[in-house]
Amino acid sequence: MWSRRTALFATFAASVSACGFSPVLIDNTLDGQIAFQIPVDGKSFALRNALEDQLGIATGPLLLSFEVTTSEESLAITADQVTTRFNLVGSVTYTLTNASGISLMTGQQRSFTGYSATGNTVSTRTAERDAEARLMVILAGLIVDDLRLKTR
């Protein structure tokens, strides 16, 4: 039974590779082509770093400017009215412009992440900073996906 599956898979793999198949989701045309705005605060710095991790440091003529906003929502509240879990909601509006300053594309992405506030002040603040960093990585991934889909 396994030999039949192996033979079927080998036949499929050979036919796919013979037709010039290449993965659809790999698109590196934007890598190194987009410069990012100068960060104005910790959130925009974290977002820019996450974008550079995914797209590389720019050498090209495009500029991505963005505005990040975050808000906090209480999720779990004890009987004593103490919040023990928070949701950090983030939104980013971005614009991609060329060297002449002409807007090529605009977009908005939104996501969230959570953190626990059950420990002392130091651990709660550390969890909040970690959640903010995670949120910026998530938003950067959404921006990169959107850019790659819209520039195909």
Residue frames relative to the residue before (quaternion, step in Angstrom):
aa qw qx qy qz dx dy dz
M 1.0000 0.0000 0.0000 0.0000 0.00 0.00 0.00
W 0.6765 0.4750 -0.3010 0.4755 3.59 0.89 -0.85
S 0.6359 0.5318 -0.3494 0.4367 3.58 1.00 -0.67
R 0.6171 0.5321 -0.3449 0.4658 3.60 1.10 -0.64
R 0.6542 0.4980 -0.3090 0.4779 3.62 0.99 -0.83
T 0.6432 0.5226 -0.3195 0.4595 3.55 0.98 -0.84
A 0.6593 0.4981 -0.3054 0.4733 3.57 0.93 -0.85
L 0.6472 0.5146 -0.3153 0.4658 3.58 0.98 -0.81
F 0.6626 0.4978 -0.3025 0.4707 3.56 0.94 -0.86
A 0.6474 0.5183 -0.3177 0.4597 3.59 0.95 -0.85
T 0.6444 0.5110 -0.3156 0.4734 3.58 1.00 -0.79
F 0.6495 0.5104 -0.3051 0.4739 3.57 0.99 -0.87
A 0.6674 0.5063 -0.3012 0.4554 3.58 0.87 -0.95
A 0.6603 0.5038 -0.3089 0.4634 3.58 0.97 -0.83
S 0.6803 0.4816 -0.3042 0.4613 3.59 0.93 -0.81
V 0.6463 0.5105 -0.3244 0.4652 3.59 1.01 -0.74
S 0.6877 0.4705 -0.2988 0.4652 3.59 0.87 -0.85
A 0.6333 0.5408 -0.3330 0.4423 3.60 1.09 -0.58
C 0.6887 0.4828 -0.2923 0.4552 3.61 1.10 -0.55
G 0.5621 -0.6209 0.3878 0.3849 3.61 1.23 0.08
F 0.2366 0.7975 -0.5176 0.2001 3.57 1.17 0.51
S 0.0570 0.7546 -0.6535 0.0178 3.56 -1.07 0.78
P 0.5968 -0.5993 0.3853 0.3691 3.58 -1.00 0.74
V 0.4756 -0.6988 0.4680 0.2580 3.55 -0.94 0.94
L 0.7268 0.4913 -0.2565 0.4056 3.59 0.90 -0.86
I 0.6146 0.5224 -0.3710 0.4601 3.60 1.20 -0.05
D 0.1646 0.7659 -0.5961 0.1761 3.54 -0.47 1.27
N 0.0468 -0.8373 0.5442 -0.0245 3.54 -0.28 1.28
T 0.3536 0.7720 -0.4792 0.2221 3.61 1.17 0.25
L 0.6941 0.4611 -0.2849 0.4738 3.61 1.11 -0.48
D 0.4837 0.6882 -0.4354 0.3206 3.60 1.20 -0.30
G 0.8423 0.1184 -0.1287 0.5099 3.54 -0.75 1.12
Q 0.6014 0.5904 -0.3456 0.4126 3.61 1.25 0.07
I 0.7380 0.3956 -0.2092 0.5051 3.60 1.21 -0.38
A 0.2252 -0.7284 0.6343 0.1281 3.53 -0.89 1.04
F 0.2965 -0.7636 0.5512 0.1591 3.56 -1.15 0.59
Q 0.6043 -0.5781 0.4107 0.3633 3.54 -1.13 0.67
I 0.5639 -0.5756 0.4646 0.3672 3.54 -1.25 0.43
P 0.4571 -0.7029 0.4656 0.2833 3.62 -0.75 0.99
V 0.2654 -0.7736 0.5590 0.1363 3.55 -1.09 0.77
D 0.7894 0.0767 -0.0502 0.6071 3.59 1.24 -0.30
G 0.7491 -0.4152 0.2783 0.4348 3.56 -1.30 0.01
K 0.6451 0.5249 -0.3243 0.4507 3.58 1.00 -0.78
S 0.6972 0.4525 -0.2888 0.4751 3.58 0.84 -0.91
F 0.5955 0.5450 -0.3629 0.4654 3.60 1.14 -0.55
A 0.6691 0.4898 -0.2953 0.4746 3.59 0.92 -0.90
L 0.6459 0.5105 -0.3214 0.4680 3.59 1.01 -0.77
R 0.6534 0.5064 -0.3206 0.4625 3.59 0.92 -0.85
N 0.6443 0.5161 -0.3236 0.4625 3.60 0.96 -0.80
A 0.6594 0.4949 -0.3091 0.4741 3.58 0.97 -0.82
L 0.6357 0.5146 -0.3271 0.4734 3.60 1.04 -0.72
E 0.6561 0.5008 -0.3081 0.4731 3.59 0.99 -0.83
D 0.6022 0.5518 -0.3569 0.4533 3.59 1.08 -0.64
Q 0.7463 0.4122 -0.2193 0.4743 3.58 0.98 -0.82
L 0.7935 0.2964 -0.1480 0.5105 3.60 1.03 -0.73
G 0.5013 -0.6503 0.4297 0.3758 3.58 1.22 -0.23
I 0.5808 -0.5560 0.4563 0.3813 3.52 -1.33 0.26
A 0.4976 -0.7289 0.3977 0.2509 3.54 -0.78 1.10
T 0.0344 -0.7415 0.6693 0.0328 3.46 -1.29 0.71
G 0.6187 0.5931 -0.3095 0.4119 3.55 1.31 -0.10
P 0.6796 -0.5615 0.3440 0.3233 3.54 -1.34 0.11
L 0.6080 0.5832 -0.3579 0.4027 3.62 1.19 -0.08
L 0.1722 -0.7725 0.6040 0.0930 3.56 -1.18 0.64
L 0.1568 -0.7656 0.6188 0.0794 3.54 -0.92 0.97
S 0.0414 -0.7760 0.6294 0.0038 3.55 -0.66 1.13
F 0.0227 -0.8198 0.5711 -0.0368 3.55 -1.04 0.74
E 0.1977 -0.7372 0.6325 0.1320 3.51 -1.36 0.38
V 0.1602 -0.8037 0.5714 0.0431 3.54 -0.70 1.16
T 0.0009 -0.7666 0.6421 0.0092 3.55 -1.05 0.84
T 0.0723 -0.7854 0.6132 0.0431 3.55 -1.09 0.70
S 0.0534 -0.7648 0.6400 0.0506 3.51 -1.28 0.46
E 0.3345 -0.7423 0.5540 0.1738 3.53 -1.23 0.52
E 0.1022 -0.7805 0.6152 0.0425 3.55 -1.02 0.88
S 0.4079 -0.6869 0.5430 0.2587 3.57 -1.02 0.78
L 0.1850 -0.8073 0.5537 0.0859 3.56 -0.86 0.98
A 0.8102 0.1227 -0.0322 0.5723 3.56 0.81 -0.98
I 0.0146 -0.7969 0.6024 -0.0440 3.54 -0.67 1.14
T 0.3882 -0.7319 0.5141 0.2221 3.57 -0.82 1.01
A 0.6937 -0.4521 0.3548 0.4341 3.56 -1.32 0.08
D 0.6703 0.4812 -0.2883 0.4859 3.58 1.21 -0.52
Q 0.4940 -0.6895 0.3914 0.3569 3.59 1.35 0.24
V 0.4422 0.6418 -0.4843 0.3975 3.56 1.04 0.87
T 0.3431 -0.7414 0.5415 0.1982 3.57 -0.78 1.02
T 0.1382 -0.8211 0.5521 0.0436 3.56 -0.76 1.06
R 0.7797 0.1630 -0.1196 0.5926 3.61 1.23 -0.14
F 0.1328 -0.7957 0.5899 0.0345 3.52 -1.00 0.94
N 0.2666 -0.6985 0.6374 0.1864 3.50 -1.29 0.52
L 0.1689 -0.7598 0.6204 0.0958 3.57 -0.87 0.95
V 0.1161 -0.8050 0.5817 0.0104 3.56 -0.50 1.26
G 0.0554 -0.8171 0.5738 -0.0027 3.54 -0.82 1.01
S 0.0800 -0.7687 0.6339 0.0302 3.50 -1.18 0.69
V 0.0449 -0.7856 0.6169 0.0181 3.55 -1.03 0.80
T 0.1478 -0.7417 0.6504 0.0707 3.53 -1.01 0.95
Y 0.0084 -0.8324 0.5527 -0.0392 3.57 -0.73 1.01
T 0.1527 -0.7581 0.6290 0.0794 3.51 -1.32 0.51
L 0.1931 -0.7536 0.6202 0.1007 3.56 -0.94 0.95
T 0.0256 -0.8076 0.5884 -0.0302 3.56 -0.71 1.13
N 0.4455 -0.6662 0.5209 0.2938 3.54 -1.23 0.45
A 0.7544 -0.3943 0.2673 0.4516 3.60 -1.30 -0.04
S 0.6660 0.4951 -0.2982 0.4716 3.61 1.15 -0.52
G 0.5394 -0.6366 0.3940 0.3856 3.59 1.26 -0.11
I 0.4680 0.6663 -0.4480 0.3691 3.58 1.26 0.20
S 0.4301 -0.7087 0.5032 0.2441 3.56 -0.83 1.02
L 0.2094 -0.7930 0.5652 0.0887 3.55 -0.75 1.10
M 0.7999 -0.0581 0.0966 0.5895 3.54 1.07 -0.73
T 0.0695 -0.7621 0.6410 0.0586 3.53 -1.16 0.66
G 0.0615 0.8072 -0.5855 0.0431 3.53 -1.17 0.44
Q 0.1959 -0.7497 0.6177 0.1344 3.51 -1.34 0.15
Q 0.0565 -0.7782 0.6253 0.0145 3.53 -1.02 0.85
R 0.0892 -0.7854 0.6124 0.0107 3.54 -1.18 0.68
S 0.1360 0.7744 -0.6108 0.0933 3.54 -1.04 0.78
F 0.2302 -0.7670 0.5817 0.1424 3.56 -1.29 -0.02
T 0.0228 -0.7456 0.6635 0.0583 3.50 -1.39 0.24
G 0.3201 -0.7709 0.5243 0.1686 3.56 -1.18 0.40
Y 0.0626 -0.7740 0.6260 0.0723 3.50 -1.34 0.24
S 0.4630 -0.6898 0.5013 0.2418 3.50 -1.26 0.59
A 0.1775 -0.7831 0.5906 0.0806 3.55 -1.09 0.76
T 0.3491 0.7819 -0.4589 0.2371 3.57 1.05 0.69
G 0.6503 0.5270 -0.3207 0.4432 3.60 1.17 -0.31
N 0.7247 -0.3710 0.3141 0.4883 3.52 -1.20 -0.57
T 0.7541 -0.4022 0.2666 0.4455 3.58 -1.29 0.04
V 0.6574 0.5183 -0.3142 0.4478 3.58 0.95 -0.87
S 0.6950 0.4614 -0.2916 0.4680 3.59 0.84 -0.90
T 0.6258 0.5261 -0.3410 0.4640 3.59 1.06 -0.66
R 0.6654 0.4895 -0.3032 0.4752 3.59 0.95 -0.86
T 0.6310 0.5214 -0.3300 0.4702 3.60 1.03 -0.73
A 0.6509 0.5048 -0.3084 0.4758 3.58 0.97 -0.85
E 0.6386 0.5237 -0.3240 0.4615 3.59 1.03 -0.76
R 0.6627 0.4923 -0.3053 0.4746 3.62 0.92 -0.85
D 0.6410 0.5161 -0.3196 0.4697 3.58 1.04 -0.79
A 0.6440 0.5107 -0.3184 0.4723 3.59 0.99 -0.81
E 0.6378 0.5211 -0.3272 0.4633 3.58 1.00 -0.76
A 0.6461 0.5037 -0.3167 0.4781 3.60 0.99 -0.80
R 0.6430 0.5141 -0.3194 0.4693 3.61 0.97 -0.83
L 0.6433 0.5345 -0.3129 0.4501 3.56 0.99 -0.87
M 0.6612 0.4990 -0.3150 0.4632 3.60 0.95 -0.80
V 0.6223 0.5180 -0.3383 0.4796 3.61 1.08 -0.65
I 0.6408 0.5161 -0.3175 0.4713 3.59 0.99 -0.83
L 0.6786 0.4839 -0.2957 0.4667 3.60 0.87 -0.93
A 0.6210 0.5316 -0.3414 0.4639 3.60 1.02 -0.74
G 0.6485 0.5170 -0.3164 0.4604 3.59 0.95 -0.82
L 0.6512 0.5064 -0.3109 0.4720 3.57 1.00 -0.79
I 0.6390 0.5167 -0.3253 0.4679 3.59 1.01 -0.81
V 0.6684 0.4990 -0.3042 0.4601 3.59 0.86 -0.96
D 0.6370 0.5162 -0.3308 0.4673 3.60 0.93 -0.81
D 0.6640 0.5063 -0.3003 0.4610 3.57 0.93 -0.91
L 0.6531 0.5111 -0.3139 0.4623 3.59 0.93 -0.88
R 0.6837 0.4889 -0.2919 0.4563 3.58 0.89 -0.91
L 0.6674 0.4881 -0.3140 0.4667 3.59 1.01 -0.70
K 0.7169 0.4559 -0.2638 0.4568 3.59 0.95 -0.83
T 0.7085 0.4442 -0.2784 0.4726 3.62 1.14 -0.38
R 0.4338 0.6990 -0.4685 0.3220 3.60 1.19 0.20
